[in-house]
Amino acid sequence: MKKPLILVTNDDGITAPGLRSLVLLMKEIGDVVVVAPDSPQSGMGHAITLDSTLYATKMSSDFGASGVEEYSCSGTPADCVKLALQELLERKPDICVSGINHGANSSINVIYSGTMSAAIEAGIEGVPAIGFSLCDYSWDADFSQAKAFITNIVKEALDHGIPKDVVLNVNIPRLKTEEIKGVKICRQAKANWKEKFDKRTNPMGRDYYWLTGEFELLDKGEDTDEWALANGYVSLVPTQFDLTAHHAIQAINNWNLK
Amino acid sequence: MKKPLILVTNDDGITAPGLRSLVLLMKEIGDVVVVAPDSPQSGMGHAITLDSTLYATKMSSDFGASGVEEYSCSGTPADCVKLALQELLERKPDICVSGINHGANSSINVIYSGTMSAAIEAGIEGVPAIGFSLCDYSWDADFSQAKAFITNIVKEALDHGIPKDVVLNVNIPRLKTEEIKGVKICRQAKANWKEKFDKRTNPMGRDYYWLTGEFELLDKGEDTDEWALANGYVSLVPTQFDLTAHHAIQAINNWNLK
């Protein structure tokens, strides 16, 4: 059987330990090409580069894992996927995996996530895609605990196929492998961030802000990703890019619109 | 009756003609505060500024429309809304309007849109929100044709309330007011961009790319925003930020996951 072609990307940049771990795991499953940002792109959402130039640099063969073709790209995660699919890959990949992100992309964080924007971009272009995130923001996070789950999910996705126009958002709790209870298929929990802006004054006397915030879970459901993660499960949320709120159409049809 | 408080923002920047038009329209309806990017932010998706500082500058009273408080912000459209709601506004606004964007944000463009990311951010924080876009990319676009529709939609939204966790994505065709047939409540059309990267070589001999592309409509439905716009209607898509693909959960539950 022909080996699957796997496109690996992320938003923490091509040198991030989470991406390096994912590359090694994917090498066990198929042929791997990496196209990842040349610098961290966290919080980039689904940004694309419209008004500026894009560079793609082929990494030398002694960078990274042997036998893996790697490119660093000056753009956003979504740019990386576009460039990979249109310019850099010789054929359409069988799957695109993004991550492993350093930090959770559960619940509302999917909206801000560069990791998931790469996966969603692949999905829009008809490539099955999964974003993986470990609930540990540390650069030294231990990604080894996540291995078995990631391999299993990617293999099952290749076997069964991901439903059309759906991409998977997988978050892995910061637990030892043997402590993780399994994978739970979930819905996205309702949540938001209670922003706190840390206001400071720069040396020139001008005020500026740092964006900080506290995560606020607004959903007591036991079928959510936040519940799964808090209870020792890997969460898997099938995610779509048709944002239509069909349930709201009826109410708005009764407005007095011209 | 107390006048509604209206937050106005956009992604083309505080000086954009589309925003200036929207400010004047909103002044007829309520008290207006503007918090908008200090430079163009098109294609920013739902990016937020995590690793950098944010500046907000109160504009002088002779800038813009009289009686309107305006701030320019160094961040993304989503940053502008966060900063407005947490730091700059004295109370929660009754509605947030974003735009008028210079160019369409229909169908899949909602994913890349800074205009819509501002509206979605407001929605996440519990503020009713609408993004307005005119299907004309020109800086000199004629926004006057859109006036009556925008005023009507904002007033109806204030009267009826926008359904919870839903924001409105309104696109206006490039037609004269009398040619526009009315407002159609739609679903998001399935579409994508067939990317073409324009590859060039810089003066130093290094290759780079410009992202260009052709829009590809993959949806023949007559209930979509693309159909509405092509047939002379203003399109209004109720849009949600719960991305869960509920219809896909059942299939994935049958995978052999650990």
Interface residues (C-beta under 8 A of the other chain):
Chain A: P40 S42 G43 M44 G45 H46 A47 I48 T49 L50 D51 T53 L54 Y55 A56 A78 D79 K82 L83 L85 Q86 E87 I108 V110 I111 Y112 S117 I120 I124 E125 G126 A148 F149 N152 I153 E156 A157 D159 H160 P163 D165 V166 L168 N169 G182 V183 I185 R187 Q188 K190 N192 E195 K196 F197 K199 N202 R206 D207 Y208 Y209 W210 L211 L236 V237 P238 T239 Q240 F241 D242 L243 T244 A245 H246 H247 A248 I249 A251 I252 N253 N254 W255 N256 L257 K258
Chain B: P40 S42 G43 M44 G45 H46 A47 I48 T49 L50 D51 T53 L54 Y55 A56 A78 D79 K82 L83 L85 Q86 E87 I108 V110 I111 Y112 S117 I120 I124 E125 G126 A148 F149 N152 I153 E156 A157 D159 H160 I162 P163 D165 V166 L168 N169 G182 V183 I185 R187 Q188 K190 N192 E195 K196 F197 K199 N202 R206 D207 Y208 Y209 W210 L211 L236 V237 P238 T239 Q240 F241 D242 L243 T244 A245 H246 H247 A248 I249 A251 I252 N253 N254 W255 N256 L257 K258
